[in-house]
Amino acid sequence: MRLPPQPNELIDRSSRVIFTFDGLHYGGHPGDTIGSALYANGQRIFSRSFKYHRPRGLLCCSGHCPNCLMTVDGVPNVRVCVEPIRQDAVVESQNVLGSLNRDLLSATDKFGGPFTPVGFYYRTMIRPRRMWPLYEKVLRNLAGLGKVGGATGHARRYDTEHRRARVLVVGGGRAGRAAATEAAAEGSGVVLVDEDARHAGVQLEGVEVLAPARALGIWEGNLVPVDCGTVLYRYRAERIVVATGALEQPLIFPGNDLVGVLLPSAVRRLVRDFAIKPGSQAVVLAADERELGVADDLREAGVEVSRVVDLREMPLSRIEADSHKGRVWGVRLDGRGTRCDLLVVSSGRQPAYSLLAQAGAHVQYEPERGIFVPGDLPETIEAVGSVTGDGCHTVHPYRAPQGKGHDKSFVCICEDVTTKDVSRAVAEGFDSI
């Protein structure tokens, strides 16, 4: 449901935008994303997971997880939590046999676990060899996310443009804007790239701002392809400043992928940006002041906050979510049960170092803080802000229970990798996972 107008909300309540989702008409406001409009209309299941076809809902609201992938106007795998709403858009769920609420392939979650470990198709379908073409055909139809093809999927035009920049700043947060402003004071040719649409209206003197736009990588010769929707800019930069910040990390516990488990930043964005009440009763588990502060946002939004746990001061030996039809309806903390339909969790923040690692930086684990920190950067690449590890830490994980009577604990929700899969890989001798 929508909340009363918020001080800095992004939506324009004076008009409506109508779109369809799986054949039904829904409405939102200019400034909404497709995901926020669906959530405001009561939609909670957004996708089915890659392997087990478990129901998945919003988690990050920043485009960094697979939970909101849908097909929009024929284009598969669109992250609807950051995709702006538009009139008459045709939005469809994907990776389902049946519907989002009743996916027939969810039988793999209930009955297929023991028979579908990681890489099962290489082990159980190699004999008889003459049957492999049939196995392959079935697996190819079941694997993957979304379908490519059809006239609507190729209706848009994509152009490529080559550009040069003296300084290219990736990341439009506080550190990125400061770096861009400082570089602009030394001369022209400064470009700031950020994937958040909220930075589209940012104006910095002497800086060209591209938003929403994504830097896809850093290649030899400081080549940085930047995706701006229908245009791919291929930048050659004399100097690159990476200010990609840090990402909140989910906790690992049985049921950590259930619909209703959200990161603090996702809750804050639903409330502040889109004026949406994210749930009725919440439990907050977090590991720093910024994340714990989401409890105040929830109370102001009219959500009953049943319990707030600072994981730094009160480490928990056991966390387990209770569910009903794939949705959270409670959580047990060290055996003590609490009812909730919204479980807000984070183990801390990890530097978003992927661009730096791809550019050749050496990434090293710091066990004291529980984070990976990039170092030994190439000569023409600089890192500023949280991506360097400043202000980042995670709480040490506990051993999630496994086996009968416990829900799955997911280490990677993108590929449906569980703690049991990791344990099996270690037992089989793998040392690089």
C-alpha positions in Angstrom: 0.0 0.0 0.0 1.0 3.6 -0.6 2.0 5.8 2.3 1.2 9.5 2.6 3.6 11.8 0.6 7.2 11.4 1.8 9.6 14.4 1.9 11.9 13.2 -0.9 9.7 10.7 -2.8 10.4 10.1 -6.5 6.9 9.5 -7.7 4.6 12.1 -9.3 1.1 11.4 -7.8 -0.6 13.8 -10.1 -0.7 11.2 -13.0 -1.0 7.5 -13.6 0.9 5.1 -15.8 -0.8 1.9 -16.9 1.0 -1.3 -17.9 0.3 -5.0 -18.1 1.8 -7.8 -16.0 1.1 -11.4 -17.1 -2.0 -10.2 -18.9 -3.5 -8.1 -16.1 -3.5 -4.3 -16.0 -1.6 -2.5 -13.2 -1.1 1.2 -12.4 1.7 3.3 -11.0 3.0 6.8 -11.1 5.8 8.5 -13.1 9.0 8.0 -11.0 8.0 4.4 -10.1 10.0 1.5 -11.3 8.1 -1.5 -12.6 9.1 -3.3 -9.5 7.9 -0.6 -7.1 4.6 -0.3 -8.9 4.0 -4.0 -8.7 4.9 -4.1 -5.0 2.5 -1.2 -4.3 -0.2 -3.2 -6.0 0.3 -6.1 -3.7 2.6 -8.3 -5.9 5.1 -10.1 -3.7 6.4 -13.0 -5.9 8.5 -11.6 -8.7 10.4 -14.6 -10.0 11.2 -18.3 -9.7 14.7 -19.3 -8.8 17.1 -20.7 -11.4 17.3 -24.3 -10.3 14.8 -25.1 -7.7 12.1 -22.8 -8.9 11.5 -21.4 -5.4 9.4 -18.2 -5.2 11.5 -15.1 -4.9 10.6 -11.5 -4.1 12.3 -8.2 -4.0 15.6 -8.3 -2.1 18.0 -5.4 -2.9 15.9 -3.0 -5.0 19.1 -1.8 -6.6 19.6 -4.2 -9.5 22.3 -6.4 -7.9 20.3 -9.7 -7.5 18.3 -12.0 -9.8 15.1 -11.9 -7.8 13.2 -9.4 -10.0 14.2 -10.6 -13.5 11.3 -10.3 -15.9 10.6 -10.0 -19.6 9.7 -6.4 -20.6 8.4 -5.6 -24.1 10.0 -8.8 -25.3 13.4 -8.2 -23.8 14.3 -10.9 -21.3 16.1 -10.6 -17.9 15.1 -7.0 -17.2 15.8 -5.9 -13.6 12.4 -4.5 -12.9 13.4 -3.1 -9.5 15.4 -0.4 -11.4 13.5 -0.3 -14.7 11.4 2.9 -14.9 7.7 2.4 -15.4 6.3 3.4 -18.8 2.9 3.6 -20.4 1.6 0.4 -22.0 4.7 -1.7 -21.1 4.1 -5.4 -21.4 5.7 -7.2 -18.5 5.8 -11.0 -18.2 7.2 -13.4 -15.7 9.8 -15.9 -16.9 11.4 -19.2 -15.9 8.0 -20.7 -15.0 5.9 -23.6 -16.2 2.4 -22.5 -15.4 2.3 -19.2 -13.4 4.4 -17.4 -10.8 2.1 -18.6 -8.0 1.9 -22.1 -9.3 5.0 -23.1 -11.1 4.9 -26.9 -11.9 8.7 -27.0 -12.0 8.8 -26.2 -8.2 8.6 -29.9 -7.8 12.4 -29.9 -8.1 12.6 -28.1 -4.8 10.3 -30.5 -3.0 11.5 -33.8 -4.5 14.6 -33.2 -6.6 17.1 -32.0 -4.0 18.9 -35.3 -3.5 19.0 -36.0 -7.2 20.1 -32.6 -8.4 23.4 -31.6 -6.7 25.7 -29.1 -8.5 26.8 -30.6 -11.8 24.3 -33.5 -11.6 23.9 -33.5 -15.4 27.5 -34.4 -15.9 27.3 -37.3 -13.4 23.9 -38.9 -13.8 23.2 -38.3 -17.5 26.4 -39.6 -19.1 25.1 -43.1 -19.7 23.9 -44.5 -21.9 25.7 -42.2 -24.3 23.1 -42.5 -27.0 20.6 -40.8 -24.7 22.6 -37.7 -24.3 21.0 -35.8 -27.2 17.6 -36.3 -25.5 19.0 -35.2 -22.1 20.6 -32.2 -23.7 17.4 -31.1 -25.4 15.4 -31.3 -22.1 18.1 -29.6 -20.1 18.4 -26.7 -22.6 14.7 -26.1 -22.4 14.7 -26.0 -18.6 18.0 -24.1 -18.1 18.6 -20.4 -18.5 16.5 -17.4 -17.7 14.1 -15.9 -20.3 13.9 -16.6 -24.0 15.6 -14.7 -26.8 13.8 -14.3 -30.1 10.7 -12.9 -31.6 10.0 -9.6 -33.4 9.5 -7.6 -30.2 12.9 -8.6 -28.8 14.6 -6.9 -31.7 12.5 -3.8 -32.2 14.9 -1.4 -30.5 17.9 0.1 -32.1 21.3 0.0 -30.4 24.2 2.3 -31.5 27.8 2.5 -30.6 29.8 5.7 -30.1 33.5 6.1 -29.4 34.5 8.8 -27.0 37.5 10.0 -25.0 37.7 11.3 -21.5 40.5 12.8 -19.4 39.0 11.4 -16.2 36.2 8.8 -16.1 34.6 8.4 -12.7 32.5 5.3 -12.1 30.0 5.8 -9.3 27.8 8.8 -8.4 27.8 8.6 -4.6 29.4 11.1 -2.3 33.0 9.9 -3.0 32.4 9.7 -6.8 30.9 13.2 -7.0 33.8 14.6 -4.9 36.3 13.0 -7.1 34.6 14.3 -10.3 34.4 17.8 -8.9 38.1 17.8 -7.9 39.1 16.5 -11.4 36.9 19.2 -13.1 38.7 21.9 -11.2 41.9 20.8 -12.9 40.5 20.8 -16.5 37.8 19.7 -18.9 37.0 16.2 -20.1 35.5 14.7 -16.9 32.7 12.2 -17.1 30.7 10.7 -14.3 28.9 7.4 -14.8 26.3 6.0 -12.4 23.7 3.2 -12.9 21.1 4.8 -10.6 18.4 6.8 -12.4 18.1 9.1 -9.4 21.4 10.7 -10.5 20.0 11.6 -13.9 19.3 15.2 -12.8 22.6 15.7 -11.0 24.5 18.7 -12.2 28.2 19.2 -11.4 30.1 22.1 -12.9 32.5 20.9 -15.6 31.3 17.3 -15.4 29.3 15.3 -17.9 26.9 13.0 -15.9 25.6 9.8 -17.6 22.8 8.2 -15.6 21.3 5.7 -15.6 24.4 4.1 -17.2 26.6 1.1 -16.4 30.3 0.6 -16.8 30.6 -2.9 -18.2 34.3 -3.4 -17.5 37.8 -2.0 -17.7 39.9 -3.4 -20.5 43.5 -2.9 -21.7 44.3 0.7 -22.6 41.6 2.0 -20.2 38.8 1.0 -22.5 35.5 1.3 -20.6 32.2 0.3 -22.4 29.3 2.3 -20.9 25.8 1.0 -21.4 23.3 3.9 -21.7 20.2 1.9 -22.8 20.1 2.2 -26.5 23.7 3.5 -26.9 27.0 1.9 -26.0 29.7 4.4 -25.4 33.3 3.0 -25.7 35.4 5.4 -23.6 39.1 5.7 -23.7 40.2 7.4 -20.5 43.5 8.8 -19.4 42.6 8.2 -15.8 39.8 6.1 -14.2 38.4 6.7 -10.7 36.3 3.8 -9.3 33.8 4.8 -6.6 31.4 1.9 -6.8 30.8 1.9 -3.0 29.9 -1.2 -1.0 27.1 -3.7 -1.1 25.0 -5.0 1.8 25.5 -8.7 2.3 22.6 -11.1 3.1 22.8 -13.5 6.0 23.1 -17.2 5.5 20.4 -19.2 7.3 17.6 -21.7 6.5 15.0 -19.8 4.5 17.2 -16.8 3.7 15.7 -16.6 0.2 12.0 -16.5 1.2 9.7 -13.9 -0.1 9.7 -11.1 2.5 13.4 -11.3 3.3 14.8 -7.9 2.3 18.0 -5.9 2.7 17.8 -2.7 4.8 18.6 -0.5 1.7 15.7 -2.1 -0.2 13.3 -1.3 2.7 14.6 2.2 2.9 14.2 2.8 -0.8 10.6 1.4 -0.8 9.6 3.7 2.0 11.5 6.9 1.1 11.6 6.8 -2.7 8.3 5.2 -3.5 6.2 5.8 -0.4 5.4 2.1 0.0 4.6 0.3 3.3 6.8 -2.8 2.9 5.0 -5.0 5.4 2.9 -5.2 8.6 5.3 -6.7 11.2 9.0 -6.7 10.9 12.2 -8.1 12.5 15.5 -6.4 11.8 18.9 -8.2 12.1 21.8 -6.0 11.1 25.5 -5.2 11.9 26.0 -1.4 11.7 24.3 1.8 12.7 23.2 2.7 9.2 21.5 -0.7 8.6 19.9 -0.8 12.1 18.5 2.7 11.5 16.0 1.2 9.0 13.9 0.2 12.1 13.1 3.9 12.5 12.0 4.2 8.8 9.7 1.2 9.4 8.1 2.6 12.5 7.5 5.9 10.7 5.8 4.0 7.9 3.4 2.4 10.3 5.1 -1.0 10.4 5.2 -2.8 13.8 8.9 -3.6 14.5 8.8 -6.7 16.8 12.5 -7.1 17.4 15.8 -5.4 16.5 19.0 -7.3 16.9 22.5 -5.7 16.6 24.6 -8.7 15.4 27.8 -7.1 16.7 26.6 -7.0 20.3 24.3 -10.0 20.3 25.8 -12.7 18.0 23.2 -15.3 17.2 24.1 -19.0 17.1 21.0 -20.0 15.2 18.6 -18.2 12.8 15.8 -19.9 11.0 12.9 -18.4 9.1 9.4 -19.9 9.2 7.5 -19.9 6.0 4.0 -20.4 4.5 3.8 -21.0 0.8 7.2 -19.6 0.2 6.7 -16.4 2.2 8.1 -15.4 5.6 5.6 -15.6 8.5 8.1 -15.7 11.4 11.7 -16.2 12.5 13.3 -18.2 15.3 16.4 -16.6 16.9 18.3 -19.0 19.1 15.0 -20.9 19.6 12.8 -17.9 20.4 10.1 -17.4 17.8 8.8 -14.1 16.6 5.9 -13.5 14.1 6.7 -11.3 11.1 5.9 -10.9 7.4 9.0 -8.8 6.8 12.5 -10.0 7.8 15.2 -7.3 7.2 18.7 -8.7 7.4 22.3 -7.8 6.6 25.6 -9.1 7.8 27.4 -5.9 6.9 28.8 -4.3 3.8 31.4 -5.6 1.3 33.3 -3.4 -1.1 31.9 -3.6 -4.6 35.3 -4.4 -6.1 34.3 -6.4 -9.2 35.4 -3.6 -11.7 38.8 -3.3 -10.0 39.3 -7.0 -9.9 38.5 -7.3 -13.6 41.0 -4.4 -14.3 43.8 -6.4 -12.6 43.7 -5.3 -9.0 44.8 -7.8 -6.4 41.9 -8.6 -4.0 42.8 -9.8 -0.5 40.6 -11.1 2.3 40.9 -9.4 5.6 39.7 -11.9 8.3 39.5 -9.3 11.0 36.8 -7.4 9.2 35.4 -10.3 7.1 35.7 -8.4 3.8 37.7 -8.5 0.5 39.8 -5.4 -0.1 41.2 -4.5 -3.5 44.9 -3.4 -3.7 47.8 -3.1 -6.1 45.8 -1.1 -8.6 47.0 -0.4 -12.1 48.9 2.9 -12.5 46.1 4.9 -14.2 43.2 3.5 -12.0 42.3 5.0 -8.6 39.8 3.8 -6.0 38.0 6.1 -3.6 35.3 5.8 -0.9 33.8 2.5 0.4 35.1 0.4 -2.4 38.6 0.7 -0.8 37.1 -1.0 2.4 36.6 2.2 4.4 33.8 1.7 6.9 33.1 -1.8 5.7 32.9 -5.0 7.7 30.8 -8.1 8.0 29.9 -10.3 11.0 31.4 -13.7 11.1 28.9 -16.3 9.7 27.7 -19.1 11.8 27.3 -22.7 10.7 23.8 -23.0 9.2 22.0 -26.3 10.1 21.5 -28.7 7.2 19.5 -31.8 6.6 16.0 -33.0 7.2 13.7 -30.6 9.0 15.6 -27.5 7.9 14.9 -25.3 4.9 17.8 -24.7 2.4 20.4 -22.1 3.2 21.5 -20.3 0.1 25.1 -19.1 -0.4 24.4 -17.9 -3.9 20.8 -17.1 -4.9 21.8 -16.4 -8.5 22.7 -20.1 -9.1 20.7 -21.6 -6.2 23.9 -22.8 -4.5 23.3 -23.9 -0.9 25.6 -24.5 2.1 25.1 -28.2 1.4 26.5 -27.8 -2.1 29.6 -26.1 -0.8 30.1 -28.7 1.9 29.9 -31.4 -0.8 32.3 -29.7 -3.0 34.9 -29.3 -0.2 34.4 -33.0 0.7 35.2 -33.9 -2.9 38.4 -32.0 -2.8 37.6 -28.7 -4.5 39.7 -25.9 -3.0 38.6 -23.0 -5.3 34.9 -22.5 -5.2 
